[in-house]
């Protein structure tokens, strides 16, 4: 069972002068769900190397058992510091792909040609794709083999407009995840703010927010279970 995890390389929060990147818990929780299930995990990002970490995600109130485990895991830290360049990986080498969130993906992965090509190839091959929190925004330009928007007619979720407003960044991000998913024809649903909400539609798994990262990873494993 080979799972690719794709992280952002974008570290600037628009024109605010603040830093952003990937959200620590949204990487750590799925990483250990996959690792503990015996998966062979590969990490990639558009630029390769160490992806930028959202500094807010290392605050004391954002820590979990998984983030504390990662802090003590030298092998995982080394893997994170040496992510592969996304353009050098092939969908043919993996059984599934998982995109952790954080605001960073809205600026790079949503428009990244290698990411879009990877998602398109995974879907065309019938391989599961999962994305959590802001990462469902990476589906924005993905398409089916017949050219339709990938999310068109599919049940999806992602970081809600009210959650974005709550963190004060609705006017900073390049687009709102909820709005884009709806615009592309996705059948968007949401749970309460900050509560876990995961949607599976065929081979597509999406999670709404940080609380959804672990259950989204487990939902992805369930899709892979018949192939094991």
C-alpha positions in Angstrom: 0.0 0.0 0.0 1.8 3.1 -1.3 0.4 6.5 -0.3 1.7 9.8 -1.6 1.2 12.9 0.7 1.5 16.2 -1.1 2.3 19.4 0.9 2.5 23.0 0.0 5.7 25.0 -0.8 4.0 28.4 -0.3 4.9 30.2 2.9 3.5 33.7 2.5 0.0 34.7 3.7 -0.9 36.9 0.8 0.2 40.5 1.4 -0.1 40.4 5.1 3.6 39.9 5.8 2.7 36.9 7.9 3.8 33.3 7.3 1.7 30.4 6.3 2.2 26.9 5.0 0.8 23.4 5.9 -1.1 22.8 9.1 0.9 20.5 11.3 -1.9 18.4 12.7 -3.4 17.9 9.3 -0.1 16.3 8.2 0.8 14.5 11.4 -2.6 12.8 12.1 -3.0 11.2 8.7 0.7 10.4 8.5 0.4 8.2 11.6 -2.9 6.7 10.5 -1.2 5.5 7.3 2.1 4.5 9.0 0.4 2.5 11.7 -1.6 0.7 9.0 1.7 -0.4 7.4 1.6 2.0 4.4 4.7 3.0 2.5 4.5 6.8 2.6 6.2 9.2 0.2 6.1 13.0 0.7 6.2 15.5 -2.1 5.8 19.3 -2.6 6.1 21.6 -5.6 9.6 22.7 -4.8 10.8 19.7 -2.9 12.7 19.9 0.4 11.3 21.2 3.6 7.7 22.6 3.2 6.9 25.7 5.1 4.9 25.2 8.3 2.1 27.5 9.4 3.4 29.0 12.7 -0.1 29.1 14.1 -0.2 25.3 13.9 2.6 24.9 16.4 0.8 26.9 19.1 0.1 25.0 22.3 -3.6 24.8 21.8 -3.1 23.2 18.4 -1.1 20.3 19.6 -2.4 16.7 19.6 -1.0 13.3 20.3 0.0 13.0 16.6 1.9 16.3 16.6 3.7 15.4 19.8 4.6 12.1 18.3 6.0 13.8 15.2 8.1 16.1 17.2 9.9 13.1 18.7 10.0 11.1 15.4 13.5 11.7 13.8 12.7 9.6 10.8 9.4 11.5 10.1 11.2 14.8 10.5 13.9 13.8 8.0 11.3 12.7 5.5 9.5 16.0 5.9 12.7 17.9 5.4 13.4 16.0 2.2 10.1 15.9 0.3 10.4 15.0 -3.4 9.7 17.6 -6.1 6.1 17.0 -7.1 7.0 17.1 -10.9 9.2 14.1 -10.4 6.6 11.7 -9.0 4.2 9.6 -11.0 0.6 8.6 -10.2 1.5 5.1 -11.5 3.8 4.5 -8.5 1.0 5.1 -5.8 -2.2 3.6 -4.7 -3.7 6.8 -3.3 -2.8 10.5 -2.6 -3.6 12.6 0.4 -3.4 16.4 0.6 -3.1 18.0 4.0 -4.4 21.5 4.4 -3.2 24.8 5.7 -3.6 28.0 3.8 -0.5 27.5 1.6 -2.2 25.1 -0.9 -4.6 27.9 -2.0 -1.7 29.8 -3.5 0.4 27.0 -5.1 -1.1 23.5 -5.3 -4.5 24.8 -6.6 -2.8 26.1 -9.7 0.2 23.7 -9.8 0.3 21.9 -13.2 2.1 18.8 -11.7 -0.5 18.6 -8.9 -3.4 19.0 -11.3 -1.9 16.3 -13.7 -1.4 14.0 -10.7 -5.0 14.3 -9.5 -6.3 13.8 -13.0 -4.2 10.7 -13.5 -5.1 9.2 -10.1 -8.8 9.6 -10.9 -8.5 8.2 -14.4 -6.8 5.2 -12.9 -9.5 4.7 -10.3 -7.1 5.5 -7.4 -8.4 7.4 -4.3 -7.7 11.1 -3.8 -8.2 12.7 -0.4 -7.9 16.3 0.8 -8.7 18.0 4.1 -9.5 21.5 5.2 -8.2 24.0 2.7 -6.7 21.3 0.5 -9.9 20.5 -1.3 -9.1 23.7 -3.1 -6.5 21.7 -5.0 -9.4 20.1 -6.9 -10.2 23.5 -8.4 -8.7 22.9 -11.9 -8.8 19.1 -11.9 -10.9 17.4 -14.4 -12.4 14.0 -15.5 -11.1 12.3 -18.6 -14.0 13.8 -20.6 -13.0 17.3 -19.5 -15.7 18.0 -16.9 -14.8 19.6 -13.6 -13.7 16.8 -11.3 -16.0 17.8 -8.4 -19.0 18.3 -10.7 -21.9 16.3 -9.3 -19.8 14.8 -6.5 -20.4 15.2 -2.8 -17.6 17.2 -1.3 -16.7 19.3 1.7 -13.9 21.7 2.7 -13.1 24.7 4.9 -16.3 26.6 5.2 -16.8 30.3 4.6 -17.8 30.8 8.2 -14.6 29.1 9.4 -12.6 31.3 7.1 -14.4 34.4 8.4 -13.8 33.2 12.0 -10.0 33.2 11.5 -10.2 36.6 9.8 -8.8 35.6 6.4 -11.8 35.6 4.1 -10.5 38.8 2.5 -6.9 37.6 2.3 -7.1 34.1 0.7 -7.1 34.0 -3.2 -10.4 32.2 -3.1 -12.8 30.6 -0.6 -12.8 26.8 -0.7 -16.6 26.5 -0.2 -17.4 28.9 -3.0 -15.0 27.3 -5.5 -16.3 23.8 -4.8 -19.9 25.0 -5.3 -19.0 27.0 -8.4 -17.4 23.9 -10.0 -20.6 21.9 -9.5 -19.7 20.1 -6.3 -22.5 19.0 -4.0 -21.0 20.8 -1.0 -22.0 20.0 2.6 -20.7 21.0 5.9 -20.9 20.3 9.6 -20.7 22.7 12.5 -17.6 25.0 12.5 -14.5 23.1 13.8 -16.4 19.8 14.1 -15.3 16.7 12.1 -17.1 16.3 8.8 -15.8 13.9 6.2 -17.5 13.1 2.9 -16.7 10.1 0.6 -18.0 10.0 -2.9 -16.6 7.1 -4.9 -12.8 7.4 -4.8 -12.9 11.1 -3.6 -12.5 11.8 0.2 -12.8 15.4 1.5 -12.7 16.7 5.1 -13.9 20.1 6.3 -11.3 21.2 8.9 -8.5 20.2 11.1 -10.8 18.0 13.2 -11.5 16.0 10.0 -7.9 15.1 9.2 -7.7 11.8 11.0 -11.2 10.5 10.0 -10.4 11.5 6.4 -7.3 9.4 6.5 -9.2 6.5 7.9 -11.8 6.9 5.2 -9.0 6.8 2.6 -7.8 3.5 4.1 -11.2 2.0 3.9 -11.2 2.6 0.1 -7.8 0.9 -0.1 -8.8 -2.1 2.1 -10.4 -4.2 -0.7 -7.1 -3.9 -2.7 -4.9 -5.1 0.2 
